[in-house]
Amino acid sequence: MNVAIFGDSFANGEIGDLDSLKLSHTGLTQYLMDEGHFVVNFSRQGNTMNGILDDYPFHLRQNPDLKFDIALLFQTENSRSTSDWINYIKSGMSVKSVDTYMSKKYYEELLKSQNQFEVPIYLIGGTADTLSPEVIKECGLKSACQSLVNLVLTREHLIKEPILSFVFPLPAYDILDECEGLIDDKEYFLKIEKMGNDRYQLMLDNPEYFYPDGVHPNRKAYKILFNHLKESNII
């Protein structure tokens, strides 16, 4: 099988050098190659949802000879597209709706590219979780793993209340300052900011799977994801 991988640093592999951010293991890529698959990992550290939307059609257009059978897309935080998040609040959208709306819009745009290039997209919850598999199916895509972090720590990829933003909490403060007086439910905003921060802390508290930097999967975590994809007959 020819596999393309897209996403942010959660899709990259095990980060072994915290200064240079060099990889000490290529994670899911390595395990797929060990099984005989051809893999190209197009993920980029610090990538955004908008960046992934650009990467999928760009690399498939540039590499038609590779004839990919499947694309694995790791989801990142909506809040990384900070200006978009803020503009939705400024337009009058409820803070309770922004992340779901942004995720669905992201899936709708991915579907357009999937229809054009005909390489099926399977979504993986990475830095941030995905919406439910049912919602993803309604949007015309496929769910591979709703939450990598939940899968690694509980062996269950589904999660009742997905974390969609603020896992890396810095953007939250910019958003709160810019949207002062516009956020319709500050209690809910603080709740989702806390959920993101708790997820960040959860990774720090589990170095067995998120070592050495504490907030990215290591080879043990990727092996669990690989086994899940294999058991689910995705690869």
N, C-alpha and C positions, 0 to 999 in steps of 0.2 A: 504494500500500500504506500502511496506517495502522500505524505502528510505535511501540511503547512501550519505553522504555529504563529499566532499573533497575540500581542498584548503588551504589558509593561514589564517591570522587573520581576513580577511574580511568575512570568512565563519564561524568564531568561535561563534560570538554573541557580545552582548554589553559589552564593557570593562568598568567596573565601578571603578576599583582601578588602578590608573596609575602606582603605585609603584610595586604592585604584579602582575598586569595584570589579576587579577581575574575578572570573568564575573559576571555582575549584572543581566543579562538576556541572555538566550541562543538563542535569535533571531529567525531565521527561524526554527531552531529545535523545539523550543517551540510552535510556531504557527502550525507547521505540526502535532505535538503530540496532540495539543488541538483539532485538526480535526479528531483524531483517527488513524493517521498513526504511524507506527513503524519507528523510526529514530535512526540511529547511525551517529554521526558527527565525522569523522576521520580527520578533518582539524587540521593543526598545525601552530601556530604563527611563522612567519618568513619563511614559506615554500616557495619553489621555483617551477618552472615548472618541473624541473627534479625530485624534491621530490614528486610532485603529480603523475608523471608518475610511480614512484615506489610504492606509497601508494595504488593506485587503484588495481593493481593485487595482491599486498601483502595481503591487508585486505580481498579481495574477496576470495583469496585462503585459508586464515586462518579461514574464517567464512562461509563455504558453507551451513551450517544449517540455516543461516538467510535468504537465498533465496531473495535477494534484487530484487525489480522490476525496480528500477531506480537509477541512480547515478547523483547527481548534483555536477558539478565541477566548482568552482570559479577560474577564471583566474587571475594570478598575472603577474608581470612585467617580460618581457624577460631579462631586464637588471639586474635582481637579479642573473641570471646565468652569472655573469660578465665575467668569463674566456671564456665562450662560445661566448659571444657577441664580445669580443676582438679578439678571434681567427678567427671569420668570417671576421672581418675587416682586420686582418693580412693576410688572404688568398686572399685578393683582392676584396672582396665583397663590393659593394657600400653601404654606410650608408643608402641610401634610400631603400635598399632591406632587410637589416638585420632583422628587426622586423617582417616583413611579412613572410620571409623565416623561422624564428624561430617558429612563431606561426603555420604555416602550417606543419612544421616538428613535432611539438608537437601534432597536431591533428592526423597526420598520425600514430604516435606511440600509441596514445590513441586508435585509431581504431583497431590496432593489439590486444590490450588488451581487447577491447570490443568484438571482434570476438572470443576471447578465452573464456571469462567468460560470455558472452551473457547477460550482464546487460547494457541496453541502457544508453548512456552518453548524458546529457544535459548540455551545457556550459552556464555559467553565467559570464558576465564581472564584475569583482570585483575590486581589487586594480587597475588592468588594464582592458581595454575593450577587447572584442573579435574582431576578424575579422567579416565581414558581415555575416548574416545568410546564404546568398547564397554560400559563400566560405565554410562555415562550412558544409553545405549540400553536397557540392562537395567532401569534405573530408570524408564523410560517417557518420558524427555526427549530432547532433541536437542542435539548438540554443534556449535557454530558455530566455535569456536576454542579449543583446549586451553590455549594460552599466548600471550597477546598479546605479551609481551616476547620470547619465542622467535621468534614470527612476524616481528616488526619487525627483529630482529637477524640472523636466519638465513633468513627467508622460508619457514620451516617451522613450522606451528603446533603440531605434535605434539612432545611432549617425553618422553624416556625416564623420567626421575625427576621428577615434578611437585613444585613447591614449594607447600605448602599452608598454611604458617604462618610467622610471624616475619620477614616481609619488612620490616616496620617493627619493629625488634628490641626495643623497650621492654617489651612484655608478657612476653617470655621471662624477664626477671629476676624479675618478680613471681611468675611461675609456678614458677620454680626455688626461690625462697625458700619459697613456700607448700607446695610438694610435697617439700620436703627429706625424704629417707628413704622417700618413697613411689614415686618414679620407678624402675621396675624395670630400666631400661637407660640409665644416664647417658651412656654413650658414644653411644648412638643419639640421645638428646635433644640432646646437643651437636652431633651431625651435622646434625640438621634445623634447629637454631638457626643453624649456620654456613651452611647452604644458603640460608636466608632472608637472612642478612646479605650473602652473596655476590651474591644477586639485587639487593639494595639497592645494593650497590657497582657492579654491572654497569650499572645505570641511570645512576648518577653518572658512570661512565666513558664514557657515550655521549650527550653533550649534543645531538648532532644530532637525536635522537629524544625526549629527555627533558629538554629545556631549556624554561623557565628555572630551575625549582626543582630539576631533577636527578632527580626520583623520580616524575614523572607524565608521561604521554604528551603530546606536542605535536601540532600539526596534521599534521606529516609522518608520525608514527606512526599517527595515526587514519586518514590516507589509505591507508596500507598495509592496515589492518584493513578499511576500507571496500572496497578492491579485492578483498580475500580473500573477503568476504561476497558480493560481486557475482559473482566467478568461481565460487564454490561454489553459485550459484543459490539463495542464502538470501534475498536481496533482489532 
